[in-house]
Amino acid sequence: MESVIIPNDESMRALGVKIGAALHGGEVFELIGDVGAGKTTFVKGLAAGLAIDDDVQSPSFTINRRYKGRDELILSHYDFYRLNDAGIMNMEVAESLSEPGTITVVEWGESIKDVLPSSRIVITINYLPDEGRTVEIQLPESAGYLNDTME
């Protein structure tokens, strides 16, 4: 998918809702963007699309938050902003990736690059002060079913 302009937080959340509604488990997302780019706003939308009623928060201080969604799906949201070396978290992420009913979302994933599958969905968000955000979504072939969702 080419870059699209997302004008505000509401639109970023709506994009997440559309994608979340189409997920069936096993998907892995890597979110790339500066602090304040809208990564957590996107995840809040993703959670809403998975029928998660919990208050989704950035796991910057807790590293991981898990939420129960529709159809027994789990959203596992990681944030490695404060970690230069993921250490034992590599094993936890690898375990999450092996659970077919879990959707794994990773922010600041540089420290666990070796654990992330090449078949992950990469979402790059760039904040533009006067325009909103540009969002580029790279879908692997295995996630081609999401193409229609994002048009």
Secondary structure per residue as TSV (DSSP state, phi and psi in degrees):
chain	resnum	aa	ss	phi	psi
A	1	M	-	360.0	140.0
A	2	E	-	-78.3	170.1
A	3	S	-	-65.9	140.6
A	4	V	E	-124.5	152.8
A	5	I	E	-91.6	127.1
A	6	I	E	-110.3	110.3
A	7	P	-	-72.1	-25.1
A	8	N	S	-157.3	175.6
A	9	D	H	-60.8	-39.3
A	10	E	H	-59.8	-42.3
A	11	S	H	-69.6	-35.2
A	12	M	H	-64.9	-43.8
A	13	R	H	-63.9	-42.0
A	14	A	H	-62.0	-38.2
A	15	L	H	-60.9	-44.7
A	16	G	H	-61.8	-40.0
A	17	V	H	-61.4	-46.7
A	18	K	H	-60.0	-44.9
A	19	I	H	-69.0	-45.0
A	20	G	H	-58.7	-37.2
A	21	A	H	-65.6	-23.1
A	22	A	H	-94.7	-6.9
A	23	L	-	-76.8	148.4
A	24	H	-	-126.9	2.7
A	25	G	S	108.6	144.6
A	26	G	-	92.2	-7.7
A	27	E	-	-73.2	147.7
A	28	V	E	-127.2	128.3
A	29	F	E	-115.5	136.4
A	30	E	E	-114.0	120.9
A	31	L	E	-101.8	127.2
A	32	I	E	-120.3	129.8
A	33	G	-	168.5	156.0
A	34	D	-	-67.0	168.3
A	35	V	T	-56.5	131.0
A	36	G	T	84.0	5.1
A	37	A	S	-70.2	-27.9
A	38	G	S	121.7	15.0
A	39	K	H	-62.1	-48.9
A	40	T	H	-68.5	-33.8
A	41	T	H	-61.5	-42.6
A	42	F	H	-60.0	-45.2
A	43	V	H	-64.2	-35.8
A	44	K	H	-60.7	-40.3
A	45	G	H	-67.2	-43.2
A	46	L	H	-55.9	-45.5
A	47	A	H	-61.8	-42.4
A	48	A	H	-62.5	-39.0
A	49	G	H	-66.9	-21.1
A	50	L	T	-94.4	8.5
A	51	A	T	61.9	38.2
A	52	I	-	-92.6	123.2
A	53	D	-	-92.8	-12.8
A	54	D	S	-63.3	156.8
A	55	D	-	-77.2	104.0
A	56	V	-	-76.9	126.3
A	57	Q	-	-126.0	156.6
A	58	S	-	-64.8	132.0
A	59	P	-	-88.9	33.4
A	60	S	T	-55.9	-36.1
A	61	F	T	-97.4	-23.4
A	62	T	T	-101.2	-9.2
A	63	I	S	73.4	-42.0
A	64	N	E	-141.7	141.2
A	65	R	E	-133.8	139.2
A	66	R	E	-119.9	141.5
A	67	Y	E	-133.6	141.9
A	68	K	E	-92.8	130.4
A	69	G	-	-121.0	-165.8
A	70	R	G	-61.9	158.1
A	71	D	G	51.8	33.0
A	72	E	G	61.7	21.5
A	73	L	-	-78.0	149.9
A	74	I	E	-118.9	134.8
A	75	L	E	-102.8	118.8
A	76	S	E	-112.8	111.8
A	77	H	E	-110.6	116.5
A	78	Y	E	-110.0	146.2
A	79	D	E	-138.7	113.2
A	80	F	-	-103.5	24.5
A	81	Y	T	-54.3	-40.2
A	82	R	T	-92.1	3.9
A	83	L	-	-116.0	122.3
A	84	N	S	-81.4	-30.4
A	85	D	-	-130.0	118.1
A	86	A	-	-69.6	-23.1
A	87	G	T	53.9	-126.2
A	88	I	T	-65.3	-19.1
A	89	M	H	-64.0	-23.3
A	90	N	H	-56.0	-43.0
A	91	M	H	-68.6	-39.7
A	92	E	H	-64.3	-43.6
A	93	V	H	-64.3	-43.5
A	94	A	H	-58.8	-39.4
A	95	E	H	-64.8	-43.9
A	96	S	H	-59.8	-40.8
A	97	L	H	-65.9	-24.2
A	98	S	T	-86.1	-6.9
A	99	E	-	-90.0	111.7
A	100	P	T	-63.7	-23.7
A	101	G	T	-91.9	10.4
A	102	T	E	-110.6	133.8
A	103	I	E	-99.4	121.7
A	104	T	E	-106.8	127.1
A	105	V	E	-120.7	128.2
A	106	V	E	-123.7	125.5
A	107	E	E	-105.3	145.0
A	108	W	S	55.4	53.9
A	109	G	G	-85.8	9.7
A	110	E	G	-54.0	-38.9
A	111	S	G	-74.0	-10.0
A	112	I	G	-125.0	21.0
A	113	K	T	-49.5	-37.6
A	114	D	T	-68.2	-21.1
A	115	V	T	-90.3	-29.3
A	116	L	S	-70.0	136.0
A	117	P	-	-73.9	151.6
A	118	S	T	-66.9	-18.9
A	119	S	T	-86.1	18.5
A	120	R	-	-76.5	159.7
A	121	I	E	-92.9	121.0
A	122	V	E	-105.9	122.9
A	123	I	E	-117.6	117.9
A	124	T	E	-107.4	125.0
A	125	I	E	-118.7	125.3
A	126	N	E	-120.9	126.4
A	127	Y	E	-81.7	129.4
A	128	L	E	-117.6	113.0
A	129	P	T	-49.5	-39.5
A	130	D	T	-100.6	-7.9
A	131	E	T	-118.8	-14.3
A	132	G	E	108.6	-120.9
A	133	R	E	-138.4	147.1
A	134	T	E	-98.9	138.8
A	135	V	E	-126.5	126.0
A	136	E	E	-117.8	127.3
A	137	I	E	-116.1	122.7
A	138	Q	E	-106.4	113.7
A	139	L	-	-101.9	131.1
A	140	P	-	-74.1	163.0
A	141	E	G	-55.5	-35.2
A	142	S	G	-65.2	-16.8
A	143	A	G	-110.7	20.6
A	144	G	G	-57.5	-25.0
A	145	Y	G	-61.8	-15.7
A	146	L	G	-83.8	-12.3
A	147	N	T	-53.7	-47.5
A	148	D	G	-64.5	-33.1
A	149	T	G	-63.4	-32.6
A	150	M	G	-96.2	4.4
A	151	E	-	-87.6	360.0
